[in-house]
Amino acid sequence: MIRTPAVSRSGRVRVGLRALAGFFVAVVLAGAMAAWLYASESGLRALAGAARVFSGGAIHAEGASGSLRGPLGFAALRLDFAKAHVELKGVALEWRAPALAAGKLEIARLRADSVDVRLDDAPGSSSAPALPESLRPPFTFELTTVEVGALTVRRATQANATESSPLFALADGKLSASFDGERFAVRELAADLPQGRAEARGELGAARPFALTLDAALTAKDKYAVAGV
């Protein structure tokens, strides 16, 4: 029978101290990495690059500035979905990132100079889409100010995906809204449409029957107003 030499008490202590030191170093390095990603511009650019890789190119950001802590911005941001492609330019964000730990999204200001949405052509459906049981997002939110300089929605042609015809357009869009877990409250929703300046505010329940209250108006370009709901 082969006997293994017994490990002395001092040897066990040294092994334990090395393991503890290694754990401490790993925690420090992880904390330093997290701080770098959260509070530096290079960390933000690294996160943007990682998002592009892990999304398979569906998320593509250019000209990142600031830090994840905020404020931050992108010269251009492209999001590719199954049936829609969204390109935002001149994006700026001011938010309270720590609020996410409490399950709340708090945005002080979000602005995009332009938003271009391209919808892929798809066969029409003969049946109306079914209403969901709930519209609740996974978190509450507070959007103090959201601004869009110009929004254009286009439909791509089947002959050439780069060509599209305008479906909808607005300018100088503004939104201020919140969600408390039970209802969506829109304090301000306004935009310049081809017909004039549209403004609305109201509330929408997050669950069926989706109780709605709405106050809206359109100030036409020739200076007369059309009252809304």
LINURMO-V919003 format. One record per backbone hydrogen bond with DSSP energy under -0.5 kcal/mol. CO is the residue of the C=O (numbers start at 1). NH is the residue of the N-H. If there is no record, write none. Layout:
# LINURMO-V919003
[[CO/NH] [CO/NH]]
This chain:
# LINURMO-V919003
[[1/3] [6/8] [8/12] [9/13] [10/14] [11/15] [12/16] [13/17] [14/18] [15/19] [16/20] [17/21] [18/22] [19/23] [20/24] [21/25] [22/26] [23/27] [24/28] [25/29] [26/30] [27/31] [28/32] [29/33] [30/34] [31/35] [32/36] [33/37] [34/38] [35/39] [36/40] [37/68] [38/69] [40/44] [41/45] [42/46] [43/47] [44/48] [45/49] [46/50] [47/51] [48/52] [49/53] [50/54] [51/55] [52/57] [53/56] [55/58] [58/60] [58/80] [60/78] [62/75] [62/76] [65/73] [67/70] [69/97] [71/67] [72/93] [73/65] [74/91] [75/90] [76/62] [77/88] [78/60] [79/81] [79/86] [83/120] [84/81] [85/118] [86/79] [87/116] [88/77] [89/113] [89/114] [90/113] [91/74] [92/111] [93/71] [93/72] [94/108] [94/109] [95/97] [96/99] [97/100] [98/101] [99/102] [99/104] [100/103] [103/140] [104/106] [105/107] [105/142] [106/96] [106/108] [107/144] [109/94] [110/147] [111/92] [112/149] [114/89] [115/117] [115/152] [116/87] [116/118] [117/119] [117/154] [118/85] [119/156] [133/208] [140/105] [141/179] [142/107] [142/144] [143/177] [145/110] [146/175] [147/112] [148/173] [149/172] [150/115] [151/170] [152/117] [152/154] [153/167] [153/168] [154/119] [154/156] [155/165] [160/157] [160/163] [163/157] [165/155] [168/153] [170/151] [171/192] [173/148] [174/190] [175/146] [176/187] [176/188] [177/143] [178/185] [179/141] [182/206] [183/180] [184/186] [184/204] [185/178] [185/187] [186/202] [188/176] [189/200] [190/174] [191/193] [191/198] [192/171] [193/196] [195/221] [196/193] [196/198] [197/219] [198/191] [199/217] [200/189] [201/215] [202/186] [203/213] [204/184] [206/135] [207/210] [211/205] [213/203] [215/201] [216/228] [217/199] [218/220] [218/226] [219/197] [220/223] [224/220] [225/227] [226/218]]
